[in-house]
Amino acid sequence: MQSSPLINMPITINKLSHSFIGKQADDLSNLIREQVKPIYESLGIVVPVKSCSIIHYLNKFDDLSVTDLAKHLKQSHQLIKQKLPKMQKLGLIESRSDKNDKRRTTYHLTEFGKKQANLLNENSLINIYKSLSEEINANLHEVLNNAINGLKQKDLLARFNEKNT
């Protein structure tokens, strides 16, 4: 055991490291985003790293609404809606009113957006992530998905209550 200089209480390194899993997940996301940026810049890809999934879906399923994108990507409606204006400003996507429902707006790739989608497809990072998985001796994609699915099946509050009853 070590003493924490901040609160002068004994702590175990193991307990402390497990206390920050959310921060570590966020750190991993930020690190990946920062390390992908120079790769994209060198390839002429202007798509924001955290918006690539939107480009991929619009490339595959043209004319999707915010609700459609949120459902396909399993992200919140609000998060998707926040990303779209920047992508429009970059000339990647355009919006149009649905012919059958004027209240519904759909989004599609511009010609430039299609070229960017092709660049993303041609320069997939799958092998890089596979190499990292081999290096750490764990399928990173599988571990992350298992953690997400585990928390969807039983959230942290249920796990906390179970442990403390």
N, C-alpha and C positions, 0 to 999 in steps of 0.2 A: 504494500500500500504506500501511496505517496500523499503528502499534504498539499492541498491546493493553496497557493499563496493568496488567492482572491478571497476565499472565505475561511481559510485556516481550518478546514475539516478534512478528515481522512477520506480519500476516495480510491476506488480501484480503477485502474486504467481501462479495464474491460467494460465496466459499467459506464464510464464516461464516454468511451468511444461509441457505445451503442445508443447513447442519449442523443446523438447528433445525426442519425440516419437521414432525416429530412434535409438537413443542411448538406450532408455529403451527396445526396441525390441531386440537390440543386447545384452544388459545386461541379459535379460531373457534367450536368447539362450545360452549365456556363463554360466549362473547359472545352467541351466538344464544340460548342458554338464558336468560341474564340479560335480554336485550332482549325476549324473548317473554313473560316473566313479567308485566310490567305490562299488556300487551295482554290476556292471559288474565284477569288480575284485573279489568280494566275490563269484561270480558264475562261475568264470573261463572263462569269456567272454573277448576275446582280440580284438574284433572288435572295431575300433575307433567309438565313439558315433556318430559322424557326417557322418559315412559311413554305418550305419545300413541299410538304405533304399536300398543301392546297394546290400547288402547281401540278403535282402528280395526279391528283384526283380530277382536276379540271381538264387535264390532258386526256384522261381516260373517259370521263363522263362529262361532256360539255354541257353547259347551261345548268349549273347547280345553284340553288338558293343557299343562303346562309344556313338555314335549317338543315338542308341536305348535307352540306359540308360538315356541319357540327356532328350530325348523326354518323356519317361515314368515318370521320376522323376521331370520333369519341372525345370531342372537345366541347367546351361550352359555346353556346350561341354567341355570347358576349366576346369571348376570346377571338373567335373567327371574325366577327364583325369589326374588331379593333385592328386586325391585320389587313383587311381589304383595302382601305384607303391608300396605304403606303404602296401596295402592289399596283393599284390603279395609277398612282403618281409615277411609278417606275415604268409604266406602259406595259405591264405584264398581263393585266386583265382589264376587261370592260364589263359594264353592267348593262342590262336591258330589262325592260318591263316584260313580264310574262304575257303573251298574247291572250291566254285564256283567263288569267287572273291579274288584273292591273295592280293589285295590292302586293303581288309577289315580284321580287326582283331576282333575276338570275345573273350569274357571272360566267364568263367564258374567257379563254385565253386569246390574246391578240396574236398576230403573226410573230411579233417579238417574243411573246410569252411561250409560243410553241417552240421557237428556236431555243429558248432557255430550258424548256422541259426536255428537249432532245439532248442538250448539253448535260443536264443532270443525269439523264438515263445513260448516256455514253460514258460518263465519268462517275459511276456509282462507287460509293465508299464501302460496299458490302465486303469486299475482300480485306479492306483495312480493318473493319470491325471483326471479321473472322480471325485475322491475325492477332488482334488484341485479345480476343476470346481464348485463342490457343495459348497465348503468352501467360494469361492469368489462370489458365486451366479451368475455365468456366464459360459456358455459353452465355455471354453478356445479355443478349436479346432474351433468352429463355429465363435467366435469373430475374431480369427486370419485369418481364411479363408475369412470371409466377408471383412476384411480390405484389404487383398491381392486382392480379386476380385474387390473391389471398386476402388483400385488404377490401376488395369489393365483396367477397363472400362473408367476411367478418371484419368489421371496421375496428379501428384502434380503441374506440370507446368500449366496445363489447369485449375486446381482449383485455383491456385495463380492468373492467368490472369483473371479468372471469378470474383474473389473477388476484384481485383484492377482495374476493368474497370467500 
